[in-house]
Amino acid sequence: MRLLLVEDDDHVAAALAAVLAKHGLSVVHARSGEEALKALLPDAAEPFAVVLLDLGLPDQDGFEVCGRIRKISATPVIMVTARSDVRSRIHGLNLGADDYVVKPYDTGELLARIHAVSRRNAVPPAGGTEQPAEEGVPEAPLRLGAVTVELPTRQVSVDGTAVPLTRKEFDLLALLAQRPGVVFRREQIISEVWRTSWEGTGRTLEVHIASLRAKLRMPALIETVRGVGYRLVVPASPASQAP
């Protein structure tokens, strides 16, 4: 996920960018409102998933920047600021901000809010607007090397042989399989699969990961990212490994 961080303090920006990078996020740093607006122009090479916008910028107020962003881009904006009064929050949301986080904040909460607004504002693939699946046309299965995951029927197979999974095992595999290579934080997985908080549920996640690895007979398919979470690694095909 590619983020635009609008922050005039280089030390704050560097520290936050380093934390976000550990969680699989790519950060582009803009030091002023004008620099941020140029990065968000429609002809930019690559779009951003989220904008993290500080309000205390050197060239113009962050509220003004948010209003100008909304005129040129639909990219989700999270205001990240020390202004904690209710009037500022309401003003920011009325200007088009998708969320408002007050400093000092918990990094886990900021990450959760980033993922939440990016999901709510998912951009359709380039080349046209997203169209609903035609009635009666099945959704294409996810093929991950020897593993096939069929979301509509909740069926999983390895080399064509069906693998029976529990409901939570399937939900966990489906979450990782829909974004192979992306690191999912433990807290995010617990929130999306179990619909609860991380506290007291960590051991449950570890047990389900171990069970999936055993049932699929592919221990390397789900990689543990130490201190962060898990990601699904698609095995290389034999053809790609040939000299």
N, C-alpha and C positions, 0 to 999 in steps of 0.2 A: 504494500500500500504506500502511495506517494503522498506526502504531506507538505504543505507550505506553512512554515513557522514565521510569523511576522513579529519580530522582537528586536528592539534596538540595543539591548544589553547582550554583547557577545558572549560573556561568561555564562549568563543564564541560558542563552540559546544553545551553546556548546554542551552544557550539562544535560539539558533536556533532549537534545538530538542524540546524545550518546545512549541515554536510557531507552529512547524510542527505537533506536537501531538494534538494541539487544532483543527487542520484541518483534523484529522483522519489518520495521517501518523505515522507509526512506524519507529523509527530511531535506527540504530545500529552505535555506534561511534568507529571509528578506528583512532588511534593517529599517525600512521606512514604508510609509503607506504607498508612495509612488512606485517603489520597487515591487511591492506586492501586487499592485494593480497591473503592472507590465507583465508580471509572471502569469497572470490570470487571463490575459487577452485571449480571445477565441482562436487566434492563429498560433497559440503556444504549441510547442512540439509534442508535449505529453501532458494530459490533464492531471489535476490533483484530486485525491479522494476527499480531503478535508483541509480546511484552513484553520490554524490555531492563531488567533488574533489578539495581541496585547493592545490595550487601549492607550497607553502612554507612549506614543510615537513622536519622534522629533519633528516631523514636518506637518502633521495634522492629527487631529484626534481620531482614535480608533473607531468611534461611533460613525464619524464621517466616512472613514475607509469602508466600514461595513455597508453603509448605504450605497457607496459607489460600486462595491463588489456586486451587490445585488442587481445593478443595472447592466452588468456585463457578463455575469456568471451565475450559475445555479449551484456551484460547489458549496457543500455544507460549511458553515462557519461556526467555530466554537470560540467564544470570547474567553480569554484567559487573563484575569486581571485582579488587582488588589481591591478594586471598588466593590464593596460587599453590600452597599445599601440597596434596598428593594427598588427604588426609583431607577437606578442605573441598570439593574437586571431587566426591568420591564422595558426600559428604553431600548436596550440592546436587542431584546427579543422582537420588539415592534419594528425595529429597523431591518429585521430579516435574519438575525443570528439564530442558529439551530439549537445552541446550548450556551450556557454561561457557567464558567468554572472560576471560583474565587481562590486566589493565592492566600496562604500556602495550601496546596492541595495534595491529596494522596495520589501517587503515580498510578496505582492500580485503578483508582476511580477515573482518572483522566483517560487511561487506555480503554476502559469500558465505555466511556462516553464517545471516544473516537470511533470505536467499532459500532456502537449503536447508531450514530448519525450516518455513518457510511452505509450501513445496511438499509436504513430508512430512505436514503437518497441514492440508492444504487443506480448508476447510469447505464442505459442499454448499450450493447455493443455498437461500435461504429458501423455506419452503413444503413442506418434506419432506426425507427422506433421499435421498441420491444413489442412483440405481438403475442397474445395469449396462445397457448397450444391449441391446435384445432381439435374439436371434439372427436374422440374416437382414434386420434393419432397418438400412440404411446410415446412417452418421453424416452429419448435415447439413453441406453445404459451407460454407466461410467465404467470405462475399461482402464484398469491400472495394472499393466503387465498381465499376469495370469489371472488376476482378480477382476471379476465383473460384479458391479453393484447396480441392481435395478431398483430405482427409487419408488416407482409407483406400486410395484408388487412386493417390495421389501425383501427381495431375494438376493442372495450372494452366492457366487460360485467361484471355484478355483480350478482352472483348466477344464471347465465344463462340468465339474462335479459340485453339486449343491452343498453348501455349508450352512447348517441350521444355527441361527443366532438368536439370542434373547432380544426383546424389544430395545433395551438400553444398549446392548452391544451393537445392534444395527444402527441405532441413532448416532452412536459415537463414531462408528466407521463412516457413515454417510456424511457427517459433519466434516471429518478430515478429508474424505475422498473428493468432496466438491471443490476443495482448494488444495490440491497436492503441492507439497513444497512449502506451504505457508505454515508458520509456527503459531499454534493456538495456545494461548496461556491456559494454565490449569483452571483459573477462576472463570475464564470465558467458557471453557468446555462444561464445567459444572453448571454454570448459569444457563447455557443453551440446551444441554441434554437433560439435566436433572431439574432445571427450573428452580434452583435454590442457590444459597450462598456457599462459598468454599468451606466455611468453618464446619468441621466434623464430617466432611464428605470426601476429603482427599484420599483416604484409604480405599473408598469405593471406586474411585476413578482408577487407581493403580490396579486393583483387582480386575476391572473390566478390560484394561489395556492388556494385562497378562493373559486373560482369557481369549481375547481376540487374536493375539499372536499365536497362541497354542492352537486354536481352532482352524486358523488359516494356514498354519504350518509355515509361516513366513515371519520369523521374529524381527527381521530387518525392515519389514514394511512400515511399521510405526516406530519412528525414531524418538527417543527421549532427548529433549533439549534441556540440559541440566540447568536448574534454577528458573526455568521459564515454563515449559510445557511439552507439547508433543507436535509432531508433524508427520504426514504420510509421505513416504519416499517411494516413488514409482521405480521398480527394478528396471535396469537397462535390458533391452531385448538382446538375444544372442547375436543378431545381425550387427547391432551397434558395437558389440564387444569384439567383433572379428577384426583382425589386423588389416 
